[in-house]
Amino acid sequence: MNRAAPPRSFGFFLVPKFAMLAFTSAVEPLRAANLLSGRELYRWRAVSRDGRPVAASNGLEIVAEASTETAGRLDDIAVCGGLDAHLFKDKQVFAWLRRAAREGARIGALSDGAFILARAGLLTGYRCTIHWQCLPGFAETFPDIEVGAELFRVDRGRFTASGGTATLDLMLHVIEIDHGRELAVAVAEQLLHERIREDGHSQRMPLRVRLGLGHPKVLEVIALMEENLEEPLSCLELARGGGISSRQMERLFRKYLACTPRRYYLQLRLQQARRLLNESSLPVMEVALACGFVSPSHFAKCYREQYKQVPKSTRQTGAMHTAPSGPLAAE
C-alpha cells in the first residue's frame, strides 16, 4: 500500500435504464474506504454520453457530472448496464472506452454492461461475467468471448460484475488489490456485509433453495434439464441420470411440482428462449434451435401457449422484464 499515491478516479458511465442497485453497490464501498482510512483514496463521478441526467430502470434520475467528451482522464471506468444494454450501439462511447483503455485505465462493466464492452471490442481475449439472465444471449451473440456465471471477474485490466450485490463484492476485491485486505474487511463490516464473496462463487442460489424443494432425485433431474437446454435429453436419459426409473420420475414430479417432467423441461426451454429474445439479436429461428426446437412452427406454437403471444411480439415489447422467473404452468 502506497500512502503517497494520489486518489484513484472512477468514472461510472450511466446507460439509460441502468441498474441502480449495481451502481450504488459500486459507489458506497469507495465512500466507506475514504471514510475508514481517513484519506481520499478514491474519487468518482457519474458520466453520461452528453452530460445530461440519466434515468435508472427504477425511474430515478442521476445527475451526470460530465460527458464522455469532458470527463477527462480516469483511472477506472465502469459501464453501468441495466435493461436493454444489449441494444446499446454508440460509436462515440465505444471510441471513448477504447481510448481510455489505451491510456491505461481499468475498464469494467456492471450487470449487463458487458454487452457494451464486448461491442467496443474490449473483452476480446479476456474472461468476463454477466447477470445469469443475460448469459445465454451474451454467449450466443459473442461466442468467442469466455463468459461465466461467477459473481464477478477481474482479468488484467478488465473487471465485470454480474450485478446487484455482486458489485459490492467486486469493489471490495478492488479495494483489497489497491489498499490491502484489512481495509476491504473494514469496509465490508461498515456496510454490514457479513463476508466477502470471492470471484468464483456462483450467482444463483442452490436449486433446493431456489425451488423450495429438498428431494435429491428431483433436484438431480432438474439440474440435468438446466444443463441440457439446447439438446434436450429424453425422459429415459433424464431418469437414468437421476438414478431412478421413468415411472418414479413421473410420480415425483407430479407430487412435488404438480406437472410432468416433460412439461417442466419444456417450460425451462421456453424461459431460455424468452431470455434470448430479449437479451440478444439472434433471429427467431436461431433462438428456437438454441433452445432445442427443431421446428419453427412447433416453437411458435409452444411459445404462444405458454406466453399468450408469438416470439416476435416478446422481442418488440420486452415482456420478459415483468415475467415470472420459474416454471408455473401445471398439467
PECOR-V446790 format. One line per field, one symbol per residue. ss: DSSP state (H for helix, E for strand, - for the rest). psi: psi as a letter, one per 40 degrees, with the letter a starting at -180 (. if undefined). burial: # if it has 24 or more other C-alpha atoms within 12 Angstrom, else .. A space follows every 10 residues. Layout:
ss = ???
psi = ???
burial = ???
This chain:
ss = -------EEE EEEE---E-H HHHHHHHHHH HHHHHHH--- -EEEEEEE-- ---EEE---- EE---EE--- -----EEEEE -E--HHH--- HHHHHHHHHH HH---EEEEE HHHHHHHHH- ------EEE- -HHHHHHHHH H----EEE-E -EEEE--EEE E----HHHHH HHHHHHHHH- HHHHHHHHHH ---------- -E----HHHH H----HHHHH HHHHHHH--- ----HHHHHH HH---HHHHH HHHHHHH--- HHHHHHHHHH HHHHHHHHH- ---HHHHHHH -----HHHHH HHHHHHH--- HHHHHHH-HH HH-------- -
psi = hheeiiiihh hhhhihfihd ddddeddddd ddddddeeig diiiihhide eiihhieeei ihhieiidde dahidhhhhh abhedeehgh dddddddddd ddeeihhiii beedddddde eeeheiiiii iddedddddd dgeehhiafi dihhgbeihi ieibeddddd ddddddddei dddddddddd efhdihiide iidiiidddd efhehddddd ddddddegdd giiidddddd defiiddddd ddddddefii dddddddddd ddddddddei eiidddddde eehehddddd ddddddefii ddddddefed eeiieihdhi .
burial = .......### ########## ########## ####...... ########## ..#####... .#.#####.. #.######## ########.. ..##.##### #...###### ########## .##..##### ########## ##..###### #####.#### ########## ######.##. ..######.. #....####. ..#...#... ......#### ######.### .##.#..##. ##...#..## .##...#..# ########## ########## ##.####### ###.....## .##..##..# ##.##...## ......#... .
